[in-house]
Amino acid sequence: MLGYGAHEFVDLDHDTLRDIGEVDLVFDVIGGDVQKSSATLIRTGGTLVSIVGPVEAHPADGRSVDFVVEADRAQLMEIAARVSDGRLWSNLGVTASIDDAVATFNSSERRTGKTVITVRP
């Protein structure tokens, strides 16, 4: 995770938010109580970005952003070009066939990265 420019990654299975201290940016992918706790960590001028829907908890002296993506063909072509020329990369995890998709998503194994399901061989 740190290879993507973060200085610290918080693993909520092992870390607590109150031990983190002030931060410049929170990228919230969970929402709810985690978002509310995270908002209190943001220092003056910092930002809370949520990808789980409208922001419910706003930093006292910072800003909050509701990040929603509605892609179109031109945007998808630009993303493909950036991946192709190395300007953009993704954290890919498991690749599974369509036949194994249900078992892959129902696995209790904790995985890192995005899961890719291949439709054609």
N, C-alpha and C positions, 0 to 999 in steps of 0.2 A: 504494500500500500504506500509506503513512504516514497517509492520510486515515482509516484505521480505528483510529487511536489509538497506533500504534507510533511510537517515536522514531527507529528505524533499521531498515532492511530489509537483510538480507544476501543478496547474489546470489552463490551458490557458484560460478558460472561466472567471476566476476571478483574476489571477496573471499575472504579466508581467515578461518576462525573464530578463530585464535589472535590476530588483530589487533583483535578486537572489545573485549576486556576483560571485566570483570564485568557481568552483567546481572541484572535482577529476574525476567524471564520468558523462557522459550523455548517457542515453539509449534512442536513437531516434527511435520512432515508427511512425513519421509523415513525415519527410523529408522536402524538399523545403526550404522555408524561415525560418521555425522553426529550421531546422538543421543548417542553416547558422548562425542564431542568437545564437544558443546553442554552436557552435564551438568557439565563441568568449569568452565564459564563462569559458572554461577549463583552469585550472592553469597549470603551468609547470609540465610536467610529467604525466598529466591526459590523459584520453581516451574518445573518442567519438565512441560509438558503434551504428551502424545503422542496422536495420532489414528491411528497406524499399528499399534496393537496394544499388548500389555503392555509396560510400560517395562522396558528391559533395563539402563539406566544411570541410577543415582540420584545426585542432587547430594549432595555431602559434608555440607553444612549447610543443605539446603533440603528441599523435598518434590517428589514426582513424582506425576502424575495420569495415569491411563489413561482417556482420554475416548472413550467409546463411546455412540453415539446409537441408541436403539431407539424410533423415533417411533410414535405412535398417532394416531388420528383427532383427538382433542382437541388434541394438541400441534401437529399440522399445521394445524388451523384457527387456533390462536393465532399461529403463524408467518405464515400468510396475512394475518391481521388486522394484525399489526405491519408487514408489508411494505406493505399497503394504506394504512395511516395514517402511514407514513414513519418509524416507530420502528426499523425494521430495513431494511437495504439489502444488496444483494449486488453483487459485482464481476462483472458479466456481460461476457463477451467476444464470442465468435462465436455467431451463430444460424444454423443450417443446417436444411434440410429432411431428412426421413427418407431421401429418395433420395440425398442427398449425405453421409449420416452416415459411411460407411466412409471416403470420401476426406477428410472433415474430420478424423477421428481419426487417420488415417494420414499426415497432412501433416507435413512436416519443419519447417514454419514454427513458430517459438516464439511462443506466444500468451499473453496475460495474460487473466485472468478465467475464468469458468466457461463451458463450451460448452453451448449449449441446442440440442436437436434437436426440431424441431416435427414432430408426427405428422399434424396436420391443417392444411390451408391457412387 
